């Protein structure tokens, strides 16, 4: 326990004092100790976990008193408490044994010793602890060789992995998540147990599963995690559509790329360009409907016509099943999946203002993210082709900027509203109003008239007779 932040040392000294006052042993456990040995500790905004042999609530109350911390939260149902102090969140729990019934998501919890508590930890690297007791303050307690596993960059369970995963199957997802975040390997016996027990994931709530999945998505190189999820059989349990992307068909000696591994490349490329969770989900979903649209056309080869539109339709149902939000974030992903081929169609030398206007109209404020996704979708191993694709996208992006500056379509609204049309033309509410607005919009997008009220008003007067007579 050397070279830790003075504020952290102050907290540890105070907890040691509190432990003596309430006659309970106390320990720093889990992620803080692990990250210390990985050199990943931060000074502020951290969660630090503490285990005590006795009541976690009782120890937390004494700590809050000694630190004069005003923010103490007690969770009697779970026997835990939290103290917030100078940007730190200090979590306290009594040492316990924990196991799951065969078909239940709720654990059976009993009081236990420090050894019991370490035995219930998911991985050896998370079972490390430091004593905060007077007789051996700062001593590392590492019963399962967690420090050596950190050096070996290995994810391993402290007891038989089948027992660990049977107790809480979510730990299989956590194994993949830690392997992804830390770029560690999963130890062979632990890996084999995940393969064998993947169906056990079905008892885990979708919300808990999604929390781990999103941490994988947000890792520096998420393909590591998705490859592990796929190879171990975990992905099939909750996201079969993504598994279906895997595989290559060949007809008349012509094959197509494996869309599963292509998707992971696009996801990694996106992760390098953006920390936005929902843009990364758009990368995951962008080709999701390719398997159902796959056709071989002699003379042309493999086609996937309509996979953008069908994929966009699938977004809502997949989000619902995974308990992802069904709000504007889902609509954002749906839009990007639907539009992800559009910029590619604009890379010809003769890209028109009209085509760019329509793309701006449909993409709106998400045009920049759409272009990021399109660049991430370039996964060719041919450097010359990659440079050419990027050069083409540079040209499209320049054209988008020029058209946007001139026509202001990113947040476009029709210059005419229904009330003005009815008052000017003296007509009642009905289909004619919508049709007039639609034709005004098309005239603006086609460049027939500028995106201005007066031009739109004059155009309405010009076309009014057609719609008033026919309606």
C-alpha positions as CSV (number, residue, x, y, z in Angstrom):
1,X,0.0,0.0,0.0
2,X,2.6,2.5,-1.2
3,X,2.2,5.7,-3.2
4,X,-1.5,5.9,-2.8
5,X,-3.3,9.2,-2.8
6,X,-3.2,11.1,0.6
7,X,-7.0,11.3,0.6
8,X,-7.3,7.6,0.2
9,X,-4.8,7.0,2.9
10,X,-6.8,9.3,5.2
11,X,-9.9,7.3,4.5
12,X,-8.1,4.0,5.2
13,X,-6.7,5.3,8.5
14,X,-10.2,6.5,9.5
15,X,-11.8,3.1,8.6
16,X,-9.1,1.4,10.7
17,X,-10.0,3.6,13.6
18,X,-13.7,3.0,13.1
19,X,-13.1,-0.8,13.0
20,X,-11.4,-0.6,16.4
21,X,-14.2,1.5,17.8
22,X,-16.9,-1.0,16.8
23,X,-14.7,-4.0,17.3
24,X,-14.9,-5.2,13.7
25,X,-12.2,-6.2,11.3
26,X,-12.1,-4.2,8.0
27,X,-10.6,-4.7,4.6
28,X,-10.3,-2.9,1.3
29,X,-11.4,-5.3,-1.4
30,X,-12.0,-5.8,-5.1
31,X,-11.4,-3.4,-7.9
32,X,-9.4,-0.8,-5.9
33,X,-6.7,-3.3,-4.9
34,X,-6.7,-4.9,-8.4
35,X,-6.3,-1.5,-10.1
36,X,-3.5,-0.5,-7.7
37,X,-1.4,-3.4,-9.0
38,X,-2.4,-2.6,-12.6
39,X,-1.4,1.1,-12.1
40,X,-5.0,2.2,-13.0
41,X,-6.0,4.1,-9.9
42,X,-7.5,7.5,-10.2
43,X,-7.4,10.2,-7.5
44,X,-11.1,11.2,-7.6
45,X,-14.5,10.0,-8.6
46,X,-13.8,6.5,-7.4
47,X,-15.9,3.7,-5.8
48,X,-13.9,1.9,-3.1
49,X,-15.3,-1.3,-1.6
50,X,-14.8,-2.4,2.0
51,X,-15.7,-5.7,3.7
52,X,-16.0,-6.1,7.5
53,X,-16.5,-9.1,9.6
54,X,-19.7,-8.0,11.2
55,X,-22.2,-5.3,10.2
56,X,-21.3,-3.2,7.2
57,X,-23.9,-0.7,8.2
58,X,-22.5,-0.3,11.7
59,X,-19.0,0.3,10.4
60,X,-20.3,2.8,7.8
61,X,-22.1,4.8,10.4
62,X,-19.0,5.1,12.5
63,X,-16.9,6.0,9.5
64,X,-19.4,8.7,8.5
65,X,-19.2,10.1,12.0
66,X,-15.4,10.2,12.1
67,X,-15.1,11.8,8.6
68,X,-18.0,14.2,9.3
69,X,-19.5,13.0,6.1
70,X,-23.0,14.2,5.6
71,X,-24.0,11.8,2.9
72,X,-24.6,8.4,4.4
73,X,-27.0,5.9,2.6
74,X,-28.1,2.7,4.4
75,X,-29.7,-0.2,2.6
76,X,-30.9,-2.4,5.4
77,X,-32.5,-5.0,3.1
78,X,-29.1,-5.8,1.6
79,X,-27.0,-5.1,4.7
80,X,-24.9,-2.5,2.9
81,X,-24.2,1.2,3.3
82,X,-22.5,3.9,1.3
83,X,-20.6,7.0,2.4
84,X,-19.8,9.8,0.0
85,X,-16.7,11.8,0.9
86,X,-14.8,14.3,-1.2
87,X,-15.7,12.7,-4.5
88,X,-15.2,9.2,-3.2
89,X,-18.0,6.6,-2.9
90,X,-17.2,4.3,0.0
91,X,-19.2,1.0,-0.1
92,X,-19.5,-1.1,3.0
93,X,-20.8,-4.7,3.4
94,X,-20.5,-7.4,5.9
95,X,-18.5,-10.5,4.9
96,X,-20.8,-13.1,3.6
97,X,-21.4,-16.4,1.9
98,X,-23.6,-16.3,-1.2
99,X,-25.1,-18.9,-3.5
100,X,-27.9,-19.2,-6.0
101,X,-30.7,-21.7,-6.1
102,X,-30.7,-23.8,-9.3
103,X,-33.5,-21.9,-11.0
104,X,-33.5,-18.5,-9.2
105,X,-31.9,-15.1,-9.8
106,X,-31.9,-14.3,-6.1
107,X,-28.9,-15.4,-4.0
108,X,-29.0,-17.1,-0.6
109,X,-26.9,-14.8,1.6
110,X,-25.4,-15.7,5.0
111,X,-22.9,-14.0,7.3
112,X,-19.4,-15.3,6.8
113,X,-15.7,-14.7,7.4
114,X,-13.2,-12.9,5.2
115,X,-12.2,-16.2,3.7
116,X,-15.9,-16.9,2.9
117,X,-16.2,-13.5,1.2
118,X,-13.1,-14.1,-0.9
119,X,-14.3,-17.5,-1.9
120,X,-17.5,-16.0,-3.3
121,X,-15.6,-13.5,-5.5
122,X,-15.9,-14.0,-9.2
123,X,-12.2,-14.0,-10.2
124,X,-8.8,-14.2,-8.4
125,X,-7.9,-10.7,-9.5
126,X,-11.0,-9.4,-7.7
127,X,-10.4,-11.5,-4.6
128,X,-7.4,-9.4,-3.5
129,X,-7.7,-7.4,-0.3
130,X,-5.7,-5.2,2.1
131,X,-6.1,-5.4,5.8
132,X,-7.1,-2.1,7.6
133,X,-6.6,-3.7,11.0
134,X,-4.1,-2.4,13.5
135,X,-2.1,-5.6,13.8
136,X,-1.4,-6.0,10.1
137,X,-2.5,-2.7,8.5
138,X,-1.8,-2.6,4.7
139,X,-1.0,-6.3,4.4
140,X,-2.0,-7.9,1.1
141,X,-4.3,-10.9,1.5
142,X,-4.2,-12.9,-1.7
143,X,-5.3,-16.5,-1.1
144,X,-5.7,-17.5,-4.8
145,X,-2.7,-16.0,-6.5
146,X,-4.5,-13.0,-7.9
147,X,-1.4,-10.8,-8.2
148,X,0.4,-13.5,-10.2
149,X,-2.7,-13.7,-12.5
150,X,-2.5,-10.0,-13.0
151,X,1.1,-10.4,-14.1
152,X,0.1,-13.3,-16.3
153,X,-2.8,-11.3,-17.7
154,X,-5.2,-14.1,-16.8
155,X,-8.9,-14.3,-15.8
156,X,-9.4,-17.3,-13.5
157,X,-12.0,-18.2,-10.9
158,X,-10.9,-18.7,-7.3
159,X,-12.7,-22.0,-7.0
160,X,-13.9,-24.6,-9.5
161,X,-15.3,-22.4,-12.4
162,X,-18.4,-24.6,-12.7
163,X,-19.3,-23.8,-9.1
164,X,-18.5,-20.1,-9.6
165,X,-20.7,-19.9,-12.7
166,X,-23.5,-22.1,-11.3
167,X,-23.8,-19.8,-8.3
168,X,-24.1,-16.7,-10.5
169,X,-24.1,-17.3,-14.3
170,X,-23.6,-13.5,-14.9
171,X,-20.0,-14.1,-13.9
172,X,-19.5,-15.7,-17.4
173,X,-20.4,-12.3,-18.9
174,X,-18.1,-10.6,-16.4
175,X,-15.2,-12.9,-17.4
176,X,-15.6,-11.8,-21.0
177,X,-16.0,-8.1,-19.9
178,X,-12.8,-8.1,-17.8
179,X,-10.9,-10.0,-20.5
180,X,-12.1,-7.3,-23.0
181,X,-11.4,-4.2,-20.8
182,X,-8.0,-5.5,-19.6
183,X,-7.0,-7.3,-22.8
184,X,-6.4,-10.5,-20.7
185,X,-6.9,-14.1,-21.6
186,X,-9.5,-16.4,-19.9
187,X,-7.7,-19.3,-18.3
188,X,-8.5,-22.6,-20.2
189,X,-10.5,-24.4,-17.4
190,X,-12.5,-21.2,-16.8
191,X,-13.1,-20.8,-20.6
192,X,-14.2,-24.5,-21.0
193,X,-16.7,-24.1,-18.1
194,X,-18.2,-21.0,-19.9
195,X,-18.6,-23.1,-23.1
196,X,-20.4,-25.8,-21.1
197,X,-22.6,-23.6,-19.0
198,X,-23.5,-20.9,-21.5
199,X,-27.3,-21.9,-21.5
200,X,-27.3,-21.3,-17.7
201,X,-27.3,-17.6,-18.6
202,X,-31.1,-17.9,-19.2
203,X,-31.8,-17.3,-15.5
204,X,-30.1,-14.0,-15.4
205,X,-32.3,-10.9,-15.8
206,X,-31.9,-9.0,-19.1
207,X,-31.1,-5.8,-17.2
208,X,-28.1,-7.3,-15.4
209,X,-26.9,-8.9,-18.7
210,X,-27.2,-5.7,-20.6
211,X,-25.1,-3.8,-18.0
212,X,-22.2,-6.2,-18.7
213,X,-22.8,-6.2,-22.5
214,X,-22.7,-2.4,-22.6
215,X,-19.4,-2.3,-20.7
216,X,-18.1,-4.7,-23.4
217,X,-19.4,-2.4,-26.1
218,X,-17.8,0.6,-24.5
219,X,-14.4,-1.0,-24.0
220,X,-11.3,0.2,-26.1
221,X,-11.5,-2.8,-28.4
222,X,-15.0,-4.3,-28.2
223,X,-14.3,-7.0,-30.8
224,X,-12.3,-8.9,-28.2
225,X,-15.4,-9.3,-26.1
226,X,-17.8,-10.1,-28.9
227,X,-15.4,-12.7,-30.3
228,X,-15.3,-14.4,-26.9
229,X,-19.1,-14.2,-26.5
230,X,-19.5,-15.8,-29.9
231,X,-16.9,-18.6,-29.5
232,X,-18.1,-19.6,-26.0
233,X,-21.8,-19.7,-27.0
234,X,-22.9,-16.9,-24.8
235,X,-23.9,-14.6,-27.6
236,X,-26.3,-17.1,-29.0
237,X,-28.2,-17.1,-25.7
238,X,-29.4,-13.4,-26.1
239,X,-28.4,-12.1,-29.5
240,X,-28.9,-14.9,-32.1
241,X,-29.3,-12.4,-35.0
242,X,-25.7,-11.3,-34.6
243,X,-24.5,-15.0,-34.6
244,X,-26.4,-15.5,-37.9
245,X,-24.0,-13.0,-39.5
246,X,-21.2,-15.6,-39.2
247,X,-20.3,-17.7,-42.1
248,X,-19.4,-17.5,-45.8
249,X,-21.3,-19.0,-48.7
250,X,-19.8,-19.8,-52.1
251,X,-21.5,-20.2,-55.5
252,X,-19.7,-20.7,-58.8
253,X,-16.5,-20.0,-57.0
254,X,-17.7,-16.6,-55.8
255,X,-17.9,-16.0,-52.0
256,X,-18.7,-13.0,-49.9
257,X,-17.0,-11.6,-46.8
258,X,-17.9,-13.0,-43.4
259,X,-20.4,-10.4,-42.1
260,X,-19.9,-11.2,-38.4
261,X,-16.1,-10.5,-38.5
262,X,-16.8,-7.5,-40.7
263,X,-19.2,-6.1,-38.1
264,X,-16.6,-6.5,-35.4
265,X,-14.1,-4.6,-37.5
266,X,-16.6,-1.8,-38.1
267,X,-17.3,-1.7,-34.3
268,X,-13.6,-1.4,-33.5
269,X,-13.2,1.3,-36.1
270,X,-16.1,3.2,-34.6
271,X,-14.7,2.8,-31.1
272,X,-11.5,4.4,-32.3
273,X,-13.5,7.4,-33.6
274,X,-16.1,7.8,-31.0
275,X,-17.0,7.1,-27.3
276,X,-20.8,7.3,-28.1
277,X,-22.5,4.1,-26.9
278,X,-25.4,4.5,-29.4
279,X,-23.1,5.1,-32.4
280,X,-21.3,1.9,-31.4
281,X,-24.7,0.1,-31.3
282,X,-25.4,1.4,-34.8
283,X,-22.2,-0.2,-35.9
284,X,-23.3,-3.5,-34.3
285,X,-26.7,-3.3,-36.1
286,X,-25.7,-1.8,-39.4
287,X,-25.6,-5.1,-41.4
288,X,-27.8,-7.2,-39.0
289,X,-30.3,-8.1,-41.8
290,X,-27.7,-9.2,-44.4
291,X,-28.4,-12.9,-43.9
292,X,-32.1,-12.7,-44.8
293,X,-31.4,-10.5,-47.9
294,X,-28.5,-12.5,-49.2
295,X,-28.9,-13.5,-52.9
296,X,-26.5,-14.8,-55.6
297,X,-27.1,-13.1,-59.0
298,X,-25.1,-14.6,-61.9
299,X,-22.9,-12.0,-63.5
300,X,-23.2,-9.8,-60.4
301,X,-22.3,-12.0,-57.5
302,X,-23.6,-11.7,-54.0
303,X,-26.1,-9.0,-53.2
304,X,-27.9,-7.9,-50.0
305,X,-30.5,-5.6,-51.4
306,X,-32.7,-3.9,-48.8
307,X,-30.7,-5.0,-45.7
308,X,-30.5,-1.4,-44.6
309,X,-34.3,-1.0,-44.6
310,X,-35.0,-4.4,-43.0
311,X,-32.2,-3.9,-40.5
312,X,-33.8,-0.6,-39.4
313,X,-37.1,-2.3,-38.9
314,X,-35.4,-4.9,-36.7
315,X,-33.8,-2.4,-34.4
316,X,-36.9,-1.8,-32.2
317,X,-37.6,-5.5,-31.6
318,X,-34.0,-6.3,-30.8
319,X,-33.7,-3.3,-28.5
320,X,-36.9,-4.4,-26.7
321,X,-35.6,-7.9,-26.2
322,X,-32.3,-6.7,-24.8
323,X,-34.0,-4.1,-22.6
324,X,-32.2,-1.3,-24.5
325,X,-34.1,2.0,-24.4
326,X,-37.0,2.5,-26.8
327,X,-36.7,6.2,-26.9
328,X,-34.8,8.7,-29.0
329,X,-31.6,6.6,-28.6
330,X,-33.3,3.7,-30.3
331,X,-34.7,6.0,-33.1
332,X,-31.1,7.3,-33.6
333,X,-29.7,3.8,-34.1
334,X,-32.6,3.0,-36.4
335,X,-32.0,6.1,-38.5
336,X,-28.3,5.3,-38.9
337,X,-28.9,1.7,-39.9
338,X,-31.5,2.9,-42.4
339,X,-29.2,5.5,-43.9
340,X,-25.8,3.9,-43.7
341,X,-25.6,3.1,-47.4
342,X,-26.7,6.5,-48.5
343,X,-23.3,8.4,-48.3
344,X,-21.7,5.5,-50.2
345,X,-24.1,6.1,-53.0
346,X,-23.0,9.7,-53.2
347,X,-19.3,9.0,-53.9
348,X,-19.5,9.4,-57.7
349,X,-17.9,12.4,-59.3
350,X,-21.3,13.8,-60.3
351,X,-22.8,13.9,-56.8
352,X,-25.7,16.4,-57.0
353,X,-26.9,19.1,-54.7
354,X,-30.3,17.5,-54.7
355,X,-29.0,14.1,-53.4
356,X,-27.0,15.9,-50.7
357,X,-30.1,17.9,-49.7
358,X,-32.1,14.8,-49.3
359,X,-29.5,13.2,-47.2
360,X,-29.2,16.2,-45.0
361,X,-33.0,16.4,-44.7
362,X,-33.2,12.7,-43.6
363,X,-30.1,12.6,-41.3
364,X,-30.5,16.0,-39.7
365,X,-28.2,16.7,-36.8
366,X,-26.9,13.1,-37.1
367,X,-25.2,13.6,-40.4
368,X,-21.7,13.8,-38.8
369,X,-22.3,10.5,-36.9
370,X,-23.6,8.9,-40.1
371,X,-20.4,9.9,-41.9
372,X,-18.3,8.5,-39.0
373,X,-20.2,5.2,-39.3
374,X,-19.6,5.1,-43.1
375,X,-15.9,5.7,-42.7
376,X,-15.8,2.9,-40.0
377,X,-17.5,0.6,-42.5
378,X,-14.4,0.6,-44.7
379,X,-12.7,-2.6,-43.8
380,X,-10.8,-3.5,-47.0
381,X,-7.3,-4.9,-46.5
382,X,-6.3,-3.1,-49.8
383,X,-4.6,0.2,-48.7
384,X,-5.1,1.7,-52.1
385,X,-8.9,1.0,-52.0
386,X,-9.1,2.4,-48.4
387,X,-7.4,5.6,-49.5
388,X,-9.8,6.0,-52.4
389,X,-12.9,5.4,-50.3
390,X,-11.7,8.0,-47.8
391,X,-11.0,10.4,-50.6
392,X,-14.5,9.9,-51.9
393,X,-16.0,10.5,-48.5
394,X,-13.9,13.6,-48.1
395,X,-15.5,14.9,-51.3
396,X,-19.0,14.0,-50.1
397,X,-18.3,15.6,-46.7
398,X,-17.1,18.8,-48.4
399,X,-20.2,18.9,-50.6
400,X,-22.4,18.4,-47.5
401,X,-20.8,21.4,-45.8
402,X,-21.3,23.5,-48.9
403,X,-25.0,22.6,-49.3
404,X,-25.7,23.0,-45.6
405,X,-24.2,26.5,-45.6
406,X,-26.3,27.4,-48.5
407,X,-29.6,25.7,-47.8
408,X,-29.7,25.2,-44.0
409,X,-31.3,21.8,-44.1
410,X,-29.8,20.1,-41.0
411,X,-32.7,21.1,-38.8
412,X,-35.2,21.6,-41.6
413,X,-38.8,22.5,-41.0
414,X,-41.2,23.4,-43.8
415,X,-41.4,27.2,-44.3
416,X,-45.2,26.9,-44.5
417,X,-47.4,25.6,-41.8
418,X,-51.0,24.3,-42.2
419,X,-52.7,27.3,-40.7
420,X,-51.0,29.7,-43.2
421,X,-52.0,27.5,-46.1
422,X,-55.7,27.3,-45.0
423,X,-55.9,31.1,-44.3
424,X,-54.3,32.0,-47.6
425,X,-56.2,29.6,-49.8
426,X,-59.4,29.7,-47.9
427,X,-59.7,25.9,-47.5
428,X,-60.7,23.6,-44.7
429,X,-58.5,21.0,-43.0
430,X,-57.9,18.0,-45.3
431,X,-55.5,16.0,-47.5
432,X,-54.7,19.0,-49.7
433,X,-52.8,20.8,-47.0
434,X,-50.4,17.9,-46.5
435,X,-49.9,17.4,-50.3
436,X,-49.1,21.1,-50.7
437,X,-46.5,21.0,-47.9
438,X,-45.0,17.8,-49.5
439,X,-44.7,19.4,-52.9
440,X,-43.1,22.5,-51.3
441,X,-40.6,20.3,-49.5
442,X,-39.8,18.4,-52.7
443,X,-39.3,21.6,-54.6
444,X,-36.8,22.8,-52.0
445,X,-34.9,19.4,-51.9
446,X,-34.8,19.4,-55.7
447,X,-33.4,22.9,-55.8
448,X,-36.4,24.4,-57.7
449,X,-36.8,27.0,-55.0
450,X,-34.6,28.2,-52.1
451,X,-35.3,27.2,-48.5
452,X,-37.0,30.5,-47.7
453,X,-40.6,31.4,-46.7
454,X,-41.3,33.9,-49.5
455,X,-40.1,31.4,-52.2
456,X,-42.2,28.6,-50.6
457,X,-45.3,30.9,-50.4
458,X,-45.0,31.9,-54.0
459,X,-44.6,28.3,-55.1
460,X,-47.7,27.4,-53.1
461,X,-49.7,30.0,-55.0
462,X,-48.3,28.6,-58.3
463,X,-49.4,25.0,-57.5
464,X,-52.6,25.7,-55.5
465,X,-55.1,25.1,-58.3
466,X,-54.1,21.5,-58.8
467,X,-54.7,20.5,-55.2
468,X,-57.8,22.6,-54.6
469,X,-59.5,21.3,-57.8
470,X,-58.6,17.7,-57.1
471,X,-59.6,17.8,-53.4
